[in-house]
């Protein structure tokens, strides 16, 4: 009968109902979110969710004036006040509020082997596989978010709490 499922113990062809859950990660461009600052490099600033690490903030999208401290390997914001400039460091692991400015999708589908046809037929025992290529290609993330913190209220939460 259709709709009835009978399970016969230890029988390999016995049908079984399974329940599956699917979690979908959705970011909406121009919405703000709070995550954790992961690490800083001279050319980008990385934010992590713990399970998703491809959130990048370029230097021009940081609070300005910002600079990278080579000795400490961290970004800092030179905050101007009436008393002078204060360096607000962006320490690793701190919570940060940022706005999603853009999302980048890259097709990372595998490509097939090269279809080069040799001029001479292969001899018995000779490999017909294409020559190995150097694996110098850098792997790209299939989904990357580009964020910004160059607006009021965005940046490390510790900046705005006091």
C-alpha positions, 0 to 999 in steps of 0.5 A: 500500500502506498503511504504505509511503511513497514520495517522488517528488522535486519532486512536491507531493503526495508524502507525507512522514513528519515527526517532531514534538516537544512540550515541556510546561511543568508546575508542581506546586503546593507544589513548589519550583523555582529560577529567576531574579529578574526585577524588582520593583514596589511591588505584586509581585515577578516571577520569570522562566525566560527563556521564561516571565515570568508568575511573580508573588510578592505582597509578603505572600508575601516573607520578612518584614519586607520593604519596597520601596526606591523609590530603587533599585526593589528589594525587600529583606528586613530580616533581624534578628540579634543585632547588629541588622537587615541589609538583604538586597537582592533584586537583578535576575538572581539565582537564587531558590528559591520555592514554587509556591503557586497557578496561575491560568488565564484564558480569553483566547479572542477574542470576536466582534464586537458584535451590535448591529443598527442601527435604520436600514438602511445606505446604499450606501457606508456602513460596516456595521462596529460602531464601533471600541472603545478598546483600553484593555483590559489584556492578561492572561496566559493562565497565571500562577503565584503563588509564595511565599518566606516559608518557611525556605530559600526566597528568593535562593540567596545568602542561604542560601549563607553 
